[in-house]
Amino acid sequence: MDTPEQKGSKLLPANAYTKLAPGEEYQPIVPASDTRAEVTPWSIGLGIVMVMIFTAACVYIALRAGNGIEASIPIAILAIFFGMMKKTKSTILENVMVQSVGQASGVVAAGATFVIPALYINRLDVAWWQIFLACTIGGILGVVLIIPLRKYFVKELHGELPFPEATAINEVLVTGESSAGGAGKILIMAFLLGAGYDFLAEAFHLWNPAISTNDILGSVGQSMESIRMEIQIAGLAALFGLGYIIGIKYASIIASGSVLAMLVMVPMVYLFGKDAGSFSYAGGVFDIGTMSSGKIFASFVKPIGIGAIAISGLIGIIRMGDIVLGSVTLGFKGLSGKGKKKESERTQLDMAPRNVLLIQIVSTLAMGILFYIVASTTSVGGESYSASDSLMYAVVGMVAGFLLSFLFTPVAAQAIAIVGVNPVSGMTLITVVLAIGSMILFGLTGKAGMIIALVVGTAVCTALSTSGALISDFKVGYWIGSTPRAQQRWKFLGIVVAALVVAFVIPLMDQAFHFVIQDPTTQQFISNESVLPAPQANMLAAVSKGLMEDPSLQPWLLYGLGGIVAIMLYMAGVPMLAFALGMYLPISINMAVLLGAATAWIISRTGKSDEVKKARAEQGTLIASGMMAGAAIFGILTAVMRLPDMGALIQYISVGVKFEVVDGLLKETASEWFKGSTGQLVSLGMLVILALACYALARLGANWQLKKNPLPPKQDEAQTDSQE
């Protein structure tokens, strides 16, 4: 039977965010003696549902937009919203558990989408079970490596580390019940908006989301194309929502990278190279005078973006030098626990150290077994590695994977605790390079070497992503009064479910849209950046291929130029990674993101009072998260409908594009009105409608919020404005 919530239990103690005085103890909202419901079929069941939905959404958005989404806050809101619908309202500890289990979605998705697509991009064979095991092992390692550090980071350093991400989640869980009803409704309505919009655009093809100045500007657009200048917009709710949540500052920086790439660098390459004739470079033959703006971008500008992304990640690690160097010492200090008595309070109970060590050993051995299977079953030149060689490479990969996970875990945890940003991309790049170096040292090159190095990268990336997020999870539980052992045990289940979803969605996206497509002119296989850009994975694919195959086939000069660009951005004080992503990602994605951010900026400035403006701005997370999740889930449904093995159901509902299955492959032919200015102008109009729908949701949500939390009498004018 649930213990009733105590009056005032939703208010945090005064010392929740401050450093404790000598001898002072922090008492959580729910004291250790309180045995109210925490781990229940409801909390675990809803948590698993959240994992399934948001893992799929996170993977889809990361692959299509090159950016991940934060799932913790919308999951916390939905936990409260659905918990209020129960006959017996869910307890605050149940809501913490839903968020804790559900949080596995974002961390596993991040670990997978940063690395796994690199295997497809390099045209390496990877099975779903390899993806599943790499993500599962990495996630489990991330959990058991951070458990010994929990008390040190969360309790002993209480008030010394800001925990920005954990603080935001905590505020939702503690104070969110007063407005969770309206917030949950806005989230669900935004989900339906995003789902309906993208499904009509990409499944029914009622309008053409691929907007280009070449078509809608007529002769002006053709004149721009003659000098290889083109602006594109991918009019999708998923990208619009991403911009809505990123905000105008970073969306503008990302878009600036695209402007430099597509409107400056591409025309310059054409201007200076159009008369050069045919020439060979990095394994390809090019004639710039005959190349479109898109091909110039893919061949000569995108590699510069890859170099900029790589160096931005490394500079990010260097800038966190104090954290990196201090974290190892802090980690060992937290592990030692000298002179500490074992605490028996419920709110300080961790998994038994013996069990934690056992899981670490088993996970590490499982990683080695996975690498052995990969090496022994991968053919290079028609021959497989011998059992002894496969064993040696498996041991090398296993040791490298564990040591790097062990060393980087406290780095990820402290980075999240201090700045709220996990430098996963930089650490993953270092991991892959070190793993490749280890493989080469022992004579492993070619396909098997790339596969093992990238699987090592997947495991380590997932471990770092998990450990960084879990330290925030522990801090939220510490503030509220959860049982750490319960969070730890059930996190394993969340990771396994998330890994299963990842192992389904990534191969599905490749089958439906393809990470790599064949250039009709050169017949070479190139990255399908217009649909599945996956920038981090493209970077790792280039690095691994360049080091383990013929280095002369890589555009090292362009990578180096990108590195110089990143250094210049750092010196100028411009956020490097955001600008570098803009240089790499297609301008169509970044312009859609900018439109979403601009819409959010405009909406946040509507209203007759500061209170109303603030309330409307605060709906942004709900609207964006819901819209992206809805677009992603129905985007995956669209991907399933494109599969010939599933009957290619899209051919029966599509209006603007004709689909047919030929020799087992899906062929598509766009109608003239669809691919021309008519379909694109309709798409522009629909984007305006989407922006107006976001305004309506923000206004409605603000209205509900202000009604639930009425303003003081002197601010009645704001109340009136909110109900216009």
Secondary structure, DSSP 8 states (H G I E B T S, - for coil): ------TTTTS--TTSSS---TT-----SS-TT-----S-HHHHHHHHHHHHHHHHHHHHHHHHHS-----HHHHHHHHHHHHTTSSS---HHHHHHHHHHHTHHHHHHHHHHHHHHHHHHTT----HHHHHHHHHHHHHHHHHHHGGGHIIIIIITTTTS--HHHHHHHHHHHHGGGTHHHHHHHHHHHHHHHHHHHHHHHTS-SS--EEEHHHHTTHHHHHHHHTT---EEE--HHHHHHHHHH-HHHHHHHHHHHIIIIIIIHHHHHHHHTTS-SEEETTEEE-GGG--HHHHIIIIIHHHHHHHHHHHHHHHHHHTHHHHHHHHHHHHHHHH-TT------GGG----HHHHHHHHHHHHHHHHHHHHHHHHH-EETTEE--HHHHHHHHHHHHHHHHHHHHHHHHHHHHHHHHHS---HHHHHHHHHHHHHHHHHHTT--HHHHHHHHHHHHHHHHHHHHHHHHHHHHHHHHHHHT--HHHHHHHHHHHHHHHHHHHHHHHHHHHHHH-SEEE-TTT--EEE-TTT---HHHHHHHHHHHHHHS-GGGS-HHHHHHHHHHHHHHHHHT--HHHHHHHHHS-HHHHHHHHHHHHHHHHHTT-SSSHHHHHHHHTTHHHHHHHHHHHHHHHHHHHHHHT-GGGT-GGGGT-SSEEEEEETTEEEEEE-HHHHSHHHHHHHHHHHHHHHHHHHHHHHHHHHHHHHHS---GGGHHHHHHHT-
